[in-house]
Amino acid sequence: MIDQHVSNTRRQLGELGSMAQQTEQMERHIMSIATERLNEIEAKMDAARADAMAGDDEAKDHYTDMVEERGRLQQVIARAKQNLAA
């Protein structure tokens, strides 16, 4: 009876270890994609800012959208880093 409990516990620990590794890999993947997109957005920010200052409402909306996306990406990256550090 106790051997069965020990066996079940070991199996569950193995499964948890595997799930933890998969979670870490996914966090790294998410962080990589978000960082890549953040770099793309930041590379276009200066031009979009200039267009917004000199342009119409559409250019202003585009720049605002980019600022909002940059903020979301920064949050995703910070959360992934926090999860990986834990």
C-alpha positions in Angstrom: 0.0 0.0 0.0 2.7 2.5 0.9 4.7 1.5 -2.1 1.8 2.5 -4.3 1.6 5.9 -2.7 5.3 6.4 -3.2 5.0 5.3 -6.8 2.1 7.7 -7.4 3.9 10.6 -5.7 7.0 10.0 -7.9 4.9 9.8 -11.0 3.1 13.0 -10.1 6.4 14.8 -9.3 7.8 13.7 -12.7 4.7 15.1 -14.4 5.0 18.4 -12.5 8.6 18.7 -13.5 7.8 18.1 -17.1 5.0 20.7 -17.0 7.3 23.2 -15.3 9.8 22.7 -18.1 7.2 23.2 -20.8 5.9 26.3 -19.0 9.4 27.8 -18.9 9.9 27.1 -22.6 6.6 28.8 -23.4 7.5 31.8 -21.3 10.8 32.1 -23.2 9.0 31.8 -26.5 6.4 34.4 -25.6 9.2 36.8 -24.4 11.1 36.2 -27.7 8.1 37.0 -29.9 7.1 40.0 -27.8 10.7 41.4 -27.8 10.9 41.0 -31.6 7.6 42.8 -32.1 8.7 45.5 -29.6 11.8 46.1 -31.6 9.7 46.5 -34.8 7.4 49.0 -33.1 10.2 51.0 -31.6 12.0 51.2 -35.0 8.9 52.8 -36.5 8.0 55.1 -33.6 10.1 58.2 -34.6 8.6 58.3 -38.1 5.1 57.7 -36.7 5.5 60.5 -34.2 6.6 62.9 -36.8 3.7 61.9 -39.0 1.3 62.4 -36.1 2.6 65.8 -35.3 2.3 67.0 -38.9 -0.5 64.7 -40.1 -4.2 64.1 -39.8 -6.3 62.2 -37.3 -5.4 58.9 -38.9 -1.7 59.4 -38.4 -2.4 60.5 -34.8 -4.5 57.3 -34.2 -1.8 55.2 -35.8 0.9 56.6 -33.4 -1.4 56.3 -30.4 -2.0 52.6 -31.3 1.7 52.0 -31.6 2.3 53.6 -28.1 -0.4 51.4 -26.6 1.0 48.3 -28.3 4.5 49.2 -27.0 3.1 49.4 -23.5 1.3 46.0 -23.7 4.5 44.4 -25.1 6.6 45.9 -22.3 4.1 44.4 -19.8 4.2 41.0 -21.5 8.0 41.0 -21.5 8.1 42.1 -17.8 5.7 39.4 -16.8 7.6 36.7 -18.7 10.9 37.8 -17.0 9.2 37.8 -13.6 7.8 34.3 -14.2 11.2 33.0 -15.4 13.0 34.5 -12.4 10.6 32.7 -10.0 
